Amino acid sequence: MPPEAKEAARRLVADTLAEHIAWVRVNAARTALCEADLAAVAGAAYGIRIPKVESADDVAWVAERAPGTPSISAIESARGVLAAADIAAVPGVRHLAMGGVDLARDLNAGSGNLQTLHVRSHLVVASRAAGIGAPIDSVYPHLDDEAGLREQAQFARSLGFFGKSAIHPRQLSVLHEVFTPTAEQITWAHEVLAAFKAAGGAALQLPSGEFVDLPVADRAHRVLALADSLPSG
């Protein structure tokens, strides 16, 4: 929002939160703009998305002004990447998110998948090590390129991402399709867990030839947990 419209935007968001559950993206931490944002919405927002996070102190600053409210920390700079493990460990952080457009600018990197492979994998590892949810991938800024959106979303999911930010509702159907477990994956998970239980928790080989042990069973549990957490229909 342009500076002259921010106060009106705060009122509009606060009014909307009275009727709808939502995460709210605020301005950068430790700024007067963010302080005003939090004063307007902290008590009503389901969670706060903090942009341009570069340290655990940034998250703590927001948490002091929105106590008890979960947060998503967007990593959009080299400093944020290096501090990702500390950021993920701050109480209340639910997810890390990659801000790819600003990050590519900060790193002077291209916008392709491989150019930010290290960062994406680093955020997955940092999230897992901190015991929080898997990270959220960056937006895909080309609104009319559905194939490119799908390719990048599939790439992010293959690395361990939970979801992907969108710049327009038109992108949501593709993102839901990519990040929702398929019927085949759910069937596989049920088969794995049933066989693992029947074997008393011992390693075994499925009729398909796949070897199943505890890590595979854990992965099957996560597939079903994700499927159960998503709305049906």
C-alpha positions in Angstrom: 0.0 0.0 0.0 1.3 3.5 -0.7 2.0 5.5 2.5 -1.0 7.7 2.2 -3.3 4.6 2.1 -1.9 2.6 4.9 -4.1 3.9 7.7 -7.2 3.2 5.6 -5.9 -0.3 4.8 -5.4 -1.0 8.5 -9.0 -0.1 9.3 -10.2 -2.2 6.3 -8.2 -5.3 7.4 -9.3 -4.9 11.1 -12.9 -4.8 9.9 -12.4 -7.8 7.7 -10.8 -9.8 10.6 -14.0 -9.3 12.6 -15.8 -11.6 10.2 -13.0 -13.8 8.6 -10.0 -15.8 9.9 -6.8 -14.7 8.2 -3.1 -14.3 8.4 -2.0 -10.7 8.0 1.2 -9.5 6.3 2.6 -6.5 8.1 5.4 -4.1 7.3 9.0 -4.9 8.2 9.7 -5.5 11.9 11.2 -2.7 14.0 9.6 0.0 12.0 6.9 2.5 13.0 4.7 1.2 10.2 4.9 -2.3 11.6 4.1 -1.1 15.1 1.0 0.7 13.8 0.0 -2.4 11.8 0.3 -4.6 14.9 -1.6 -2.2 17.1 -4.5 -2.4 14.6 -4.7 -6.1 13.9 -2.6 -8.2 16.4 -5.6 -9.0 18.6 -7.7 -10.2 15.8 -5.4 -11.8 13.2 -5.0 -15.6 13.2 -1.3 -15.1 12.6 1.2 -12.5 11.4 3.4 -12.9 8.3 6.6 -10.9 8.9 8.4 -9.8 5.8 12.2 -9.3 5.4 13.1 -11.2 8.6 16.9 -11.1 9.2 17.3 -12.2 12.8 15.6 -13.9 15.7 15.3 -10.4 17.3 13.1 -9.3 14.5 10.6 -12.0 15.3 10.9 -11.4 19.0 10.1 -7.7 18.5 6.9 -8.6 16.7 6.0 -11.2 19.3 6.2 -8.6 22.1 3.6 -6.6 20.3 1.4 -9.6 19.3 1.7 -11.9 22.3 0.4 -15.4 21.7 -0.1 -14.9 17.9 1.7 -17.4 15.6 3.9 -16.0 12.9 5.4 -16.8 9.5 8.9 -15.4 8.9 9.7 -14.5 5.3 13.3 -14.9 4.4 14.2 -12.4 1.7 17.9 -11.6 2.0 21.3 -13.3 2.5 21.3 -12.2 6.2 17.9 -13.9 6.6 19.2 -17.1 5.0 22.2 -17.3 7.3 20.0 -16.7 10.4 17.2 -19.1 9.3 17.9 -21.7 12.0 17.8 -19.1 14.8 14.6 -17.6 13.3 12.9 -20.9 13.1 13.7 -21.6 16.7 11.8 -18.5 18.1 8.7 -19.6 20.0 5.5 -19.0 18.0 7.1 -19.3 14.5 4.9 -21.7 12.5 6.7 -21.6 9.2 9.6 -20.0 7.3 8.7 -18.6 3.9 11.0 -17.8 1.0 10.6 -14.3 -0.5 12.2 -15.2 -3.9 11.9 -11.9 -5.7 13.6 -9.8 -3.1 16.1 -12.6 -2.4 17.1 -12.9 -6.0 17.7 -9.2 -6.1 19.8 -9.3 -2.9 21.9 -12.2 -4.2 22.1 -10.8 -7.8 20.8 -14.2 -8.9 18.5 -15.3 -11.6 14.9 -16.3 -11.0 15.1 -20.0 -12.0 14.7 -23.0 -9.7 18.4 -24.0 -9.5 19.6 -20.5 -8.7 17.9 -20.7 -5.3 18.2 -24.5 -4.7 20.6 -24.0 -1.8 18.3 -21.5 -0.1 15.2 -23.6 -0.5 16.9 -26.7 0.9 18.4 -24.7 3.7 15.0 -23.5 4.8 13.6 -27.1 4.7 16.5 -28.3 6.9 16.2 -25.3 9.3 12.5 -25.8 9.7 12.8 -29.5 10.3 15.7 -29.1 12.8 13.6 -26.5 14.7 10.5 -28.8 14.8 8.2 -26.4 13.0 6.1 -26.9 9.9 7.7 -27.2 6.5 8.5 -23.9 4.7 6.3 -22.0 2.2 7.8 -21.3 -1.2 8.0 -17.9 -2.9 5.4 -16.5 -5.3 5.6 -17.2 -9.0 5.3 -13.7 -10.5 4.1 -14.7 -14.0 0.4 -14.7 -13.8 -0.4 -16.1 -17.2 2.3 -18.9 -17.1 0.4 -21.8 -15.5 2.9 -24.4 -16.7 5.8 -22.5 -15.1 3.8 -22.1 -11.9 3.1 -25.9 -11.8 6.8 -26.7 -12.5 8.1 -24.5 -9.8 5.5 -25.7 -7.3 6.4 -29.3 -8.0 10.1 -28.5 -7.6 9.5 -26.9 -4.2 7.3 -29.8 -3.1 10.0 -32.3 -4.1 12.4 -30.5 -1.8 10.0 -30.7 1.2 8.0 -27.5 1.0 4.5 -27.4 2.5 3.0 -24.9 0.1 3.6 -21.8 -2.1 2.5 -18.2 -1.9 0.3 -16.8 -4.6 -0.1 -13.4 -6.2 -3.6 -14.0 -7.5 -6.6 -16.3 -6.8 -6.2 -17.7 -10.3 -3.0 -19.5 -9.1 -4.7 -21.3 -6.2 -6.2 -24.3 -8.1 -2.7 -25.3 -9.4 -1.1 -24.9 -6.0 -3.9 -26.9 -4.3 -3.4 -29.7 -6.8 0.3 -29.8 -6.5 0.5 -29.7 -2.7 -2.5 -31.9 -1.9 -1.6 -35.7 -1.6 -3.0 -37.6 -4.5 -5.2 -40.6 -4.3 -2.3 -42.8 -5.3 -0.1 -41.4 -2.5 -2.9 -41.9 0.1 -3.4 -45.5 -1.0 0.4 -46.0 -0.8 0.4 -44.6 2.7 -2.4 -46.8 3.9 -0.7 -49.9 2.4 2.6 -49.1 4.0 1.1 -48.5 7.5 -1.1 -51.6 7.3 1.9 -53.8 6.3 4.2 -52.2 8.9 1.6 -52.8 11.6 1.0 -56.4 10.5 4.8 -57.0 10.7 4.9 -55.7 14.2 7.0 -52.8 13.3 9.7 -54.9 11.7 11.2 -54.0 8.3 9.5 -55.7 5.3 9.2 -55.7 1.6 5.9 -54.8 -0.1 4.5 -56.8 -3.0 5.6 -54.0 -5.2 9.2 -54.6 -4.1 9.5 -51.4 -2.0 11.4 -51.8 1.2 9.6 -50.4 4.3 11.1 -49.6 7.6 10.4 -47.0 10.3 11.4 -43.9 8.2 9.1 -45.0 5.4 6.3 -45.6 7.8 6.9 -42.1 9.3 6.6 -40.6 5.8 3.4 -42.4 5.3 2.0 -41.0 8.5 2.9 -37.5 7.4 1.1 -38.0 4.0 -2.1 -39.1 5.8 -1.8 -36.3 8.4 -1.5 -33.7 5.7 -4.5 -35.2 3.8 -6.6 -35.2 6.9 -5.7 -31.6 7.7 -6.9 -30.3 4.3 -10.6 -29.5 3.6 -12.3 -32.0 1.4 -14.2 -31.3 -1.8 
